[in-house]
Amino acid sequence: MVLRCFVNSMVNPVVVLMFLDSMRASFCGFFSQRSSRPMERLKVKWQHWHRGVCHLLVFFLLGIIIGFTPYFSVDVSKNFGLKHKAFSFEDDLTAGNAHHDSGKNEVSLAKLSAYKHNESLGKVAAMEWTGEPSYIPSSTEDTTLVDRKLLIIVTPTYPRAFQTYYLNRLAYTLRNVPSPLLWIVVEMSPQSAEAAKTLRETGVMFRHLVCKQNMTNIKDGHVYQRNAALAHIEKHHLDGIVYFADDDRVYSTYLFEQMREIRRFGTWPVAMLSQSKNKVILEGPICNGTEVIGWHSDQIKKISKRFSLDISGFAFNSTILWDPKRWRRPTIEPIRLYDTVKGLLETTLVEQLVEDESQMQGLPSNCSKIMVWHAHMEALEIFYSPGWLMLKDMCLFVTLALLISS
């Protein structure tokens, strides 16, 4: 009994230890086998991805090299030729024609495609290596990209027999002037429907203003109409060249082209036909180049004034009205016309715009052309009655007697 207990006490720990060791081995083996399988799979997948990525990179680099090979050859030949002559689309076109005719010269596919691409984009001007445009648009093509000054044309008008005729004649002239152009037409209150209808049909960008000045004890209503336009320009800070174009004068389109050359103040001579229509009077500057050195005196009115010019014989930069610091004006008072003695209207306005002739610019060179005519074509005895436009048709009822012969 004692011996059996001793044997059992010796065998049981050994069995327990062997059992535990076998369990540990089987447990570790089980997890080690399961964990080794994903590792092997990852290794196989990585080998496939690694091989695919390497192939992709090799073929991508090979495609880039093959793709840039013709452009590289064209650039080399072009750089070699640019040492002797600047690149031009005209040269490419000439080379293409020569290849079509004789087959001796070769035009690369890249250069030909580039030419067609630029042609399809509306012949965009390509810059040469010398900095000059290789494409010069013809005179028939649109040149709206040219930077031009805004022309602000101020026209006072009033209802009369020739009003529609005068407005249409002036509108036809303005329609032939390159844009931008703004036509400011001013009437005394109330606004006439006839003038508004005429302006809408002219095709010229316009603003129809109304001067609400009381007409009692007023010598010249045009003074207040022009002042209304000046106040409008000053309020809205319109930047351009202001010109007073009365509707009863005749203008050359060359005048408006010259006006865009004005920096501060420009002036030119005006030809006027006397009331008797037997004498032509010239009023305006005498120029040496663009320098004003004298004036054609008023031979009819014989009024002594500082500057002898007509209201349609000058134009000025609109920023003088609303930017006095830029032009170093001695006063910030608004520039306006004064209803003074007839004949001094122009000189009193010009004295507010410039100090002397050194700040003036004679147009054109030497003031050698007459670009404005005042012909006095309207007859004074023509009567104009307000409300002459009939908005409804006239209805006339006539009783007809039918005579039936028996």
C-alpha positions in Angstrom: 0.0 0.0 0.0 2.8 2.3 0.9 4.6 1.3 -2.3 1.6 1.9 -4.5 1.1 5.4 -3.1 4.7 6.2 -3.7 4.5 5.0 -7.3 1.3 7.0 -7.9 2.9 10.1 -6.4 5.9 9.7 -8.8 3.9 8.9 -11.9 1.1 11.5 -11.7 3.4 14.6 -11.9 5.2 13.1 -14.8 2.0 12.3 -16.7 0.7 15.7 -16.0 3.8 17.3 -17.2 3.8 15.2 -20.4 0.2 16.0 -21.0 0.8 19.7 -20.6 3.8 19.6 -22.9 1.8 17.8 -25.6 -1.0 20.3 -25.3 1.3 23.2 -25.6 3.0 21.7 -28.6 -0.3 20.9 -30.4 -1.6 24.4 -29.6 1.5 26.2 -30.9 1.5 23.9 -34.0 -2.1 24.7 -34.7 -1.7 28.5 -34.6 1.6 28.4 -36.3 0.1 26.6 -39.3 -2.8 28.9 -39.5 -0.6 32.0 -39.2 1.9 30.7 -41.8 -0.7 30.3 -44.5 -1.6 34.1 -44.8 2.0 35.0 -44.8 2.6 32.7 -47.7 -0.4 34.1 -49.6 0.9 37.7 -49.0 4.3 36.7 -50.4 2.7 35.3 -53.5 0.5 38.3 -54.0 3.4 40.7 -53.5 5.4 38.9 -56.1 2.6 39.3 -58.6 2.0 43.0 -57.8 5.7 43.7 -57.9 6.0 42.1 -61.3 3.0 44.0 -62.6 4.1 47.4 -61.3 7.6 46.9 -62.8 6.1 46.0 -66.2 3.8 49.1 -66.0 6.6 51.4 -65.2 8.8 50.0 -68.0 6.1 50.4 -70.7 5.1 53.9 -69.4 8.6 55.1 -69.6 9.0 53.5 -73.1 5.8 55.2 -74.2 7.0 58.6 -73.0 10.2 58.2 -74.9 8.5 57.1 -78.1 5.9 59.9 -77.8 8.4 62.8 -77.4 10.8 61.6 -80.1 9.1 63.5 -83.1 8.6 66.7 -81.1 12.3 66.5 -80.0 13.4 66.2 -83.6 11.1 69.1 -84.7 12.4 71.3 -81.9 16.0 70.6 -82.9 15.5 71.5 -86.5 13.4 74.6 -85.4 16.1 75.8 -83.0 18.6 75.4 -85.7 16.6 77.4 -88.2 15.7 80.1 -85.6 19.3 81.2 -85.6 18.9 82.5 -89.1 15.2 83.4 -89.3 12.3 83.9 -86.8 9.4 81.5 -86.8 6.4 82.5 -88.9 3.2 80.9 -90.0 3.7 82.4 -93.4 6.9 80.4 -93.8 5.2 77.2 -92.7 2.4 77.8 -95.2 4.9 78.4 -98.0 6.8 75.2 -97.1 3.5 73.3 -97.2 2.7 74.6 -100.6 6.1 73.7 -101.9 5.8 70.2 -100.6 2.4 69.8 -102.3 3.7 71.1 -105.6 7.2 69.5 -105.9 7.4 66.9 -103.1 10.9 68.0 -102.2 10.4 69.7 -98.9 9.0 68.0 -95.8 6.7 69.6 -93.3 6.6 67.8 -90.0 3.2 66.5 -88.8 3.6 68.4 -85.5 4.1 71.8 -87.2 1.3 71.2 -89.6 -1.1 70.3 -86.8 0.0 73.3 -84.8 -0.8 75.5 -87.8 -4.2 74.0 -88.3 -5.0 74.3 -84.6 -4.1 78.0 -84.5 -6.1 78.5 -87.7 -9.2 76.9 -86.1 -8.9 79.1 -83.1 -9.6 82.2 -85.2 -6.0 82.8 -86.3 -4.7 83.7 -82.9 -1.6 85.8 -83.3 1.5 83.7 -82.4 4.4 85.6 -81.0 7.8 85.3 -82.8 11.0 84.9 -81.0 11.8 88.5 -81.8 8.8 89.7 -79.9 6.8 90.8 -83.0 3.4 89.2 -84.0 3.8 86.8 -86.8 0.1 87.3 -87.8 -1.2 90.6 -89.0 -5.0 90.8 -89.4 -6.3 92.2 -92.6 -8.4 95.3 -92.9 -11.6 93.3 -93.3 -11.2 91.4 -90.0 -12.6 92.5 -86.6 -10.2 94.7 -84.6 -12.4 95.2 -81.5 -9.4 94.4 -79.2 -7.9 97.8 -79.9 -7.8 99.9 -76.8 -9.7 103.2 -77.6 -10.8 106.1 -75.5 -14.5 106.5 -74.8 -16.0 109.4 -76.8 -18.8 111.2 -74.8 -20.8 113.2 -77.3 -23.2 115.8 -75.8 -26.0 117.1 -78.0 -28.6 119.6 -76.7 -31.8 119.5 -78.8 -35.3 120.9 -78.8 -38.6 120.3 -80.7 -38.6 121.9 -84.1 -39.4 121.0 -87.7 -35.9 119.7 -88.5 -35.2 118.0 -85.2 -35.7 114.4 -86.5 -33.7 115.2 -89.6 -30.8 116.6 -87.6 -30.7 113.8 -85.1 -30.8 111.1 -87.8 -28.0 112.9 -89.7 -25.8 113.1 -86.6 -26.6 109.5 -85.6 -25.6 108.3 -89.1 -22.2 110.0 -88.6 -21.8 108.6 -85.1 -22.7 105.1 -86.2 -19.7 105.1 -88.5 -17.3 106.0 -85.6 -15.5 103.0 -84.0 -16.7 102.2 -80.5 -16.7 102.9 -77.6 -19.0 105.9 -78.0 -21.7 107.3 -75.7 -24.2 109.8 -77.1 -25.8 112.0 -74.4 -28.9 113.8 -75.8 -30.4 116.4 -73.5 -33.8 118.0 -73.8 -35.7 120.5 -71.8 -38.5 119.2 -69.7 -40.8 117.5 -70.7 -39.1 114.8 -72.7 -40.5 114.5 -76.2 -41.8 111.2 -77.5 -40.6 112.0 -81.0 -37.0 112.4 -79.9 -37.1 109.3 -77.8 -38.4 107.2 -80.7 -35.8 108.6 -83.0 -32.9 107.8 -80.6 -34.1 104.2 -80.1 -34.0 103.7 -83.9 -30.5 105.1 -84.5 -28.5 102.1 -83.4 -26.1 104.3 -81.3 -25.6 103.8 -77.6 -27.2 106.8 -76.0 -28.6 108.4 -72.8 -31.6 110.6 -73.0 -31.5 113.2 -70.3 -34.0 115.9 -69.3 -33.1 119.3 -68.0 -35.6 120.6 -65.5 -34.3 124.1 -65.4 -37.0 126.9 -65.1 -37.0 128.6 -68.5 -38.0 132.0 -67.0 -35.4 134.8 -67.8 -33.1 132.3 -69.6 -31.0 133.7 -72.5 -29.8 130.4 -73.9 -31.4 127.1 -72.9 -28.5 125.1 -74.4 -26.3 126.3 -71.6 -28.4 124.5 -69.0 -28.8 121.4 -71.2 -25.0 121.1 -71.5 -24.6 121.7 -67.8 -27.0 118.9 -67.1 -24.8 116.6 -69.2 -21.6 117.8 -67.4 -23.3 117.1 -64.1 -24.2 113.6 -65.3 -20.6 112.9 -66.4 -19.2 114.2 -63.1 -21.7 112.2 -61.0 -21.0 108.9 -62.7 -17.3 109.5 -63.2 -17.4 108.7 -66.9 -13.8 108.5 -68.2 -13.4 109.6 -71.8 -13.3 112.6 -74.2 -16.2 115.1 -73.9 -17.3 116.9 -77.0 -20.3 119.2 -77.6 -21.8 118.2 -80.9 -24.8 120.3 -81.8 -27.3 118.6 -84.0 -27.4 121.4 -86.7 -23.7 121.0 -87.6 -22.0 118.6 -90.1 -19.1 116.5 -88.8 -16.4 114.4 -90.5 -15.7 111.0 -89.0 -12.0 111.9 -89.2 -12.7 114.4 -86.4 -13.7 111.7 -83.9 -10.6 109.7 -84.9 -8.5 112.7 -84.0 -10.3 113.3 -80.7 -9.0 110.0 -79.3 -5.5 111.5 -79.5 -6.4 114.2 -76.9 -4.6 114.1 -73.6 -6.1 117.1 -71.8 -7.6 119.6 -74.2 -7.8 119.6 -78.0 -9.0 122.2 -80.4 -9.5 122.7 -84.2 -10.9 125.3 -86.6 -14.6 125.4 -87.5 -16.0 126.8 -90.8 -19.3 128.7 -90.5 -21.6 130.0 -93.2 -22.9 133.5 -92.5 -26.6 134.1 -92.1 -26.7 135.7 -95.5 -25.0 132.6 -96.9 -22.5 134.6 -98.9 -19.5 134.4 -96.7 -17.5 131.7 -94.9 -16.1 132.5 -91.5 -13.3 130.5 -89.9 -13.1 130.4 -86.1 -10.6 128.5 -84.1 -6.9 128.0 -83.5 -3.8 128.7 -85.6 -1.3 125.9 -85.1 2.3 125.1 -85.6 2.2 121.3 -85.6 0.1 120.6 -82.5 1.1 123.8 -80.7 -1.5 126.6 -80.6 0.1 129.9 -81.5 -2.9 132.1 -82.3 -6.6 132.4 -83.1 -8.8 133.2 -86.0 -10.8 136.2 -84.8 -14.5 136.4 -84.9 -15.1 138.7 -87.9 -18.9 139.1 -87.4 -19.5 139.6 -83.6 -16.3 141.5 -83.1 -16.2 140.6 -79.4 -12.9 140.7 -77.6 -12.3 137.3 -75.8 -9.4 135.3 -74.5 -10.0 132.2 -76.6 -11.7 132.6 -80.0 -13.3 129.2 -80.7 -16.7 127.7 -81.4 -18.6 125.4 -79.0 -18.0 122.5 -81.5 -14.3 123.4 -81.9 -12.8 121.8 -78.9 -13.0 118.6 -76.7 -11.4 117.8 -73.3 -10.7 114.9 -71.0 -13.7 114.1 -68.8 -11.5 113.4 -65.7 -11.0 117.2 -65.4 -14.6 117.4 -64.2 -14.3 114.9 -61.3 -10.6 114.5 -60.6 -9.1 118.0 -59.9 -6.0 116.6 -58.1 -4.9 114.8 -61.2 -4.9 118.0 -63.2 -3.9 120.3 -60.4 -6.9 122.5 -60.7 -6.7 125.6 -58.4 -10.3 125.2 -57.3 -12.6 122.3 -56.7 -15.7 124.2 -57.9 -17.6 122.3 -60.5 -16.9 123.3 -64.1 -20.0 124.7 -65.8 -21.0 127.0 -68.6 -22.3 130.5 -67.7 -25.4 132.1 -69.3 -23.5 135.3 -70.1 -23.3 137.5 -73.2 -23.6 135.5 -76.4 -20.1 135.0 -77.8 -18.4 134.6 -74.4 -19.9 131.2 -73.7 -17.0 129.2 -75.0 -14.2 131.2 -73.6 -15.5 131.2 -70.1 -15.7 127.4 -70.1 -12.3 126.9 -71.7 -10.7 129.2 -69.0 -11.9 126.7 -66.4 -10.3 123.8 -68.3 -6.9 125.2 -69.1 -4.6 128.0 -68.1 -3.2 129.0 -71.5 -2.4 127.7 -74.9 0.5 125.6 -73.6 -2.0 123.1 -72.2 -3.8 122.8 -75.6 -3.4 120.4 -78.4 -4.1 121.6 -82.0 -5.8 119.0 -84.2 -4.9 117.8 -86.8 -1.3 118.7 -87.3 -1.0 122.4 -88.2 -4.8 122.6 -87.9 -4.8 122.0 -91.7 -8.2 120.5 -92.1 -11.8 121.6 -91.6 -13.6 118.8 -89.9 -16.8 120.7 -88.7 -19.1 122.9 -90.7 -21.9 125.1 -89.5 -24.1 125.8 -92.6 -27.3 127.4 -91.1 -29.5 125.3 -93.4 -32.7 125.7 -91.4 -35.2 128.3 -92.6 -36.4 130.6 -89.9 -40.0 131.0 -91.1 -40.9 127.3 -90.8 -43.5 126.9 -88.1 -43.4 123.9 -85.8 -46.4 123.1 -83.5 -46.0 120.9 -80.4 -47.5 117.5 -80.6 -47.3 117.1 -84.3 -47.0 113.3 -84.1 -50.3 111.6 -84.5 -50.4 108.3 -82.6 -53.8 107.3 -84.0 -55.1 107.1 -87.5 -57.5 109.8 -88.7 -61.0 108.7 -89.2 -63.0 110.5 -91.9 -66.6 109.8 -92.6 -67.9 110.8 -95.9 -71.5 110.3 -97.0 -71.7 109.1 -100.6 -74.9 109.5 -102.6 -75.4 106.7 -105.0 -77.2 107.9 -108.1 -78.9 105.0 -109.7 -80.1 105.8 -113.1 -83.3 104.2 -113.9 
